[in-house]
Amino acid sequence: MPDFPYINARVRAMHGRLLTGAQLDELLGSPTLPAFLQALAATPYAGDLQEALVRFEGVRAVDEALAKNLQRTTRKILGFADGRPRALIEVVLLRWDLANLRVIVRGKHASRPADEVMAALLPAGTLGEPVLKEMVAAPDLAGLARTLEAVGHPFAPEVAEGAAGYARTQDLLAFELLLDRAYIERVLRQTQGRSGDAVVLREVLRAEIDTANAKTAFKLGPAGPLDEEQRLRFFIPGGEMLPADLFLALSASGTRASAWQRLRINGFPVRDLPETPIELERALDLATAQALAGRYRGDPLGLDIVIGYLARKTAEVANLRLMVRGAFLGLPREAVRREMVRV
């Protein structure tokens, strides 16, 4: 059975194919879309780009090439492993399934066009691009749940429950909270025991719980006169820095600033108090990506290398998507750079 030293040796070889700083600077500096395509054709994405250009043009071709490359990357890593190591890697990949589900649910809530939703997805999880396309094309959230059930995805029961609740209430926050809890429960079931890799995943999960609670607390602020008991229904236990009392303080505008100061003392990854839930979400997503990418420098004999590499690879793909749109729209280089995920 392949173990993590075997798997990590191959993942390190893949890490060596990530784009260099010079390559990223050249792509970021592309003044036009043709110039960007020419620069991307000189990178390890060349084969995927050439294949995509047979079927699509411009930005759509780049999106397809990046999606195919990323999906093949995760499948390749899974192919290195079996048994317990493979099961743990699949748990790591679930965080991108959660992120993609959230994008699709929000897209349907806001009636966004399918092409816009697909452009925001990163097929790095266990759900491949064909399934993601079917999910985006589903007429409603119930159809989304049926697609997940058909492929046997572990989130299918919770998504079906959330879809039924959403049909009655149109409560997006409650649906997203159900998704978060489905992910957390799945990770906890798969990380029992005292092995170093299980401990690593539980550490990651605790940070993700804190992040989810902080995001929810900010969204509850303007949600109306909810009492403490009602607010606590949205709290997820199990985090490290954000206990229930601090969640309540953070969810009320009058105590938010002092609660944030306590979070900073606890070592929360976002230092300055954001003004809006959107700003907080972006700051926390960036901090999470950086923390996960930093695990590449962790235990060379364990799961850290896989976690860190996948965070760096997905950040690279997300940044390339930003760059190609910047080249297409003629945006200033620094405007694009400000939106990039720097890991």
VENZI-V582177 format. One record per backbone hydrogen bond with DSSP energy under -0.5 kcal/mol. CO is the residue of the C=O (numbers start at 1). NH is the residue of the N-H. Records with the same first field share a line. If there is no record, write none. Layout:
BEGIN
CO->NH ; NH
END
This chain:
BEGIN
3->7
4->8
5->9
6->10
7->11
8->12
9->13
10->14
11->15
12->16
14->17
15->18
20->24
21->25
22->26
23->27
24->28
25->29
27->30
32->36
33->37
34->38
35->39
36->40
37->41
39->42
40->43
43->46
45->49
46->50
47->51
48->52
49->53
50->54
51->54 ; 55
52->55 ; 56
57->60 ; 61
58->62
59->63
60->64
61->65
62->66
63->67
64->68
65->69
66->70
67->71
68->72
69->73
70->74
71->75
72->76
73->77
74->78
75->79
76->80
77->80
78->81
82->85 ; 86
83->87
84->88
85->89
86->90
87->91
88->92
89->93
90->94
91->94 ; 95
92->95
93->96 ; 97
94->98
95->99
96->100
97->101
98->102
99->103
100->104
101->105
102->106
103->107
104->108
105->109
106->110
107->112
108->111
113->117
114->118
115->119
116->120
117->120
118->121
122->124
126->128
128->132
129->133
130->134
131->135
132->136
133->137
134->138
135->138
140->144
141->145
142->146
143->147
144->148
145->149
146->150
147->151
148->153
149->152
153->156
155->159
156->160
157->161
158->162
159->163
160->164
161->165
162->166
163->167
164->168
165->168 ; 169
166->170
170->172
171->175
172->176
173->177
174->178
175->179
176->180
177->181
178->182
179->183
180->184
181->185
182->186
183->187
184->188
185->189
186->190
187->191
188->191
195->199
196->200
197->201
198->202
199->203
200->204
201->205
202->206
203->207
204->208
205->209
206->210 ; 240
207->211
208->212
209->213
210->214
211->215
212->216
213->217
214->218
215->219
216->220
217->221
218->222
220->223
224->226
227->231
228->232
229->233
230->233
231->234
232->235
235->237
241->243
243->247
244->248
245->249
246->250
247->251
249->252
252->255 ; 256
255->259
256->260
257->261
258->262
259->263
260->264
261->265
262->266
263->267 ; 268
264->267
269->271
272->274
276->280
277->281
278->282
279->283
280->284
281->285
282->286
283->287
284->288
285->289
286->290
287->291
288->292
289->293
290->294
291->295
292->295
293->296
294->297
295->298
299->302 ; 305
302->305
303->307
304->308
305->309
306->310
307->311
308->312
309->313
310->314
311->315
312->316
313->317
314->318
315->319
316->320
317->321
318->322
319->323
320->324
321->325
322->326
323->327
324->328
325->329
326->330 ; 331
332->336
333->337
334->338
335->339
336->339 ; 340
337->340
340->342
341->343
END
